[in-house]
Amino acid sequence: MAKNNCETCVDGIDLQPLWTIKINFDHRQLHIANSDLATFKPTRAAFAFGSAFVLVGIAIAVLMLALAPKAPWFNPFGAVFVAIGLIFLYLANRKISFDHFSGTYRKGWNKPLLILMIQSLQLLPEMVSSKKHHYICYQLNLVLPDGARQNIVTYTNKKKAAQDAKKLAHFLGIELWNGVESDDYVP
């Protein structure tokens, strides 16, 4: 395996979380349909969150038309809510699958990756901070033979992240480096 030259690496694998979009609720869940197929599907909360934005945007547009019938029909404020909701629903519904039958891992429109190229899984905690809130999310990444990593999914529930990571590692027949339950993790 190629070694990365970085201060936060162990055995050539970086221990720093990858940059990903963070959402402070779990928006995907692991489903292992059979011995050949594992997928991450959107949760009900993800569907409700995206749908709420779309509905609020439509309600704003309807309300603006009712209150000001002579105003232009297009309301940019309502349109922003609709757009955010639709983008979230699109991203939440991107297919993430591990298919032993075809031998591939797929995430959305990205080029498929051969499962044989996945060396291990990596589960890392990450502190997320904003002006008003702080929380920890948990990144599940796959690790390639050259030490490169790709994010699969991010969790907010530590227990669920650890359970899904163990199930997926078992399904794939590969090692899980669990930085959530490890005492030697130092970011």
Long-range contacts (C-beta under 8 A, 24 or more apart in sequence): 1-119, 1-145, 1-146, 1-147, 2-145, 2-146, 2-147, 3-147, 4-147, 8-187, 9-147, 10-184, 12-147, 13-122, 13-143, 13-147, 13-149, 13-177, 14-147, 14-149, 15-124, 15-179, 15-185, 15-186, 15-187, 16-124, 16-187, 17-124, 17-125, 17-126, 17-139, 17-187, 18-139, 18-141, 18-149, 18-150, 18-151, 20-139, 20-151, 20-154, 21-91, 21-154, 22-126, 22-128, 22-137, 22-154, 23-154, 23-156, 24-128, 24-133, 24-135, 24-137, 24-156, 25-49, 25-156, 26-155, 26-156, 26-157, 26-160, 27-92, 28-92, 28-96, 28-153, 29-160, 29-164, 30-164, 30-167, 30-168, 32-167, 32-171, 35-100, 36-99, 36-100, 36-101, 37-97, 37-98, 37-99, 37-100, 37-101, 38-97, 38-98, 38-167, 38-168, 38-171, 38-172, 39-95, 39-96, 39-97, 39-98, 40-96, 40-97, 40-152, 40-153, 42-92, 42-93, 46-88, 46-92, 47-89, 47-92, 49-88, 50-85, 50-86, 50-88, 50-89, 50-92, 51-85, 51-89, 52-85, 53-81, 53-82, 53-84, 53-85, 53-88, 54-81, 54-82, 54-85, 54-86, 54-89, 55-85, 56-81, 56-85, 57-81, 57-82, 57-83, 57-84, 57-85, 58-82, 96-152, 96-153, 98-168, 98-171, 98-172, 105-142, 107-150, 107-152, 113-142, 113-150, 115-172, 117-144, 117-145, 118-142, 118-143, 118-144, 118-172, 118-174, 119-143, 119-144, 119-145, 119-174, 119-175, 120-169, 120-174, 120-175, 120-176, 120-177, 121-152, 121-165, 121-168, 121-169, 121-172, 121-174, 121-175, 121-176, 121-177, 122-149, 122-176, 122-177, 122-179, 123-161, 123-162, 123-165, 123-176, 123-177, 123-178, 123-179, 123-180, 124-179, 124-180, 124-185, 124-187, 125-158, 125-179, 125-180, 125-185, 138-162, 138-180, 140-164, 140-165, 140-168, 143-177
